[in-house]
């Protein structure tokens, strides 16, 4: 695991993880055939890391690829490292039947948004929404309730 530490140092700032935790996740990803993590380096100096995951589509045949992490060292930005890593991730996805790629980025990361646009990604803000729900400790929370549907099914004015 100690050989992974040079790669994990890039994740400290944006992802706030410890090296041990990140190294453990990289090892898990290495064992998952639907996921991959790639590192860009220059003679052993880590320049960037990208993680990509493939998910089968439900609404039609094929899969979708998702960039789940992309970090480029400050000293390597604007040198093509990020674009190269995105191309490698897209190749991984295409080889597994993906019809599209997606990535999310925090609203405050305007520089990242411009980068993704330059890579050909279309901003879905205003056309699509992202909803999340935390599943604490691997336990599903109680089911959601939809009072309107319950009233409607019972013959109410829903």
C-alpha positions, 0 to 999 in steps of 0.5 A: 500500500505504501506505493500508492501514497504518492498518488493519494497526496493529490486528493488531500486538498479537494477531497479531504481524505487521508492517504490510508483511506484513499489508498484503500479506495484505489485498491478496491477500484483496482478489483472492480472491472466496471471502474478504473483509476489512472495516474499521469506522472512524469518520471515518478512525479505524480501530475494527476489522477482520474477515476471513472466508473461504468454503469448500465443504462436502464432506459436503453441499451448501453452504458454510461461512463462517469468521471468520479474524480479528477485531480491535477497538481497545480504545477501541471495545470494547463499542460494537457494533463487533465485533457489526457486523463479525460481521454484515457477515461473516455477510452475505458468507457467506450471499450465497455459500451458507454454511449455517454460520459458525465461528470459533476462539479461543485458550483464554486469550481468555475475553472473546472467547468470551463475545462469540461466545456473545452473537453466537449462536455455540455453543462446540464444546469437548468435541464437536469437536477442532481438529488442525493441521499446519504445512506449512513453506515451502509443502512438504508434509511426508512422509506420515503413517503409520498402523502399525495400518492397515498391519498390518491390511492385511497380515493382522496383528492391527491 
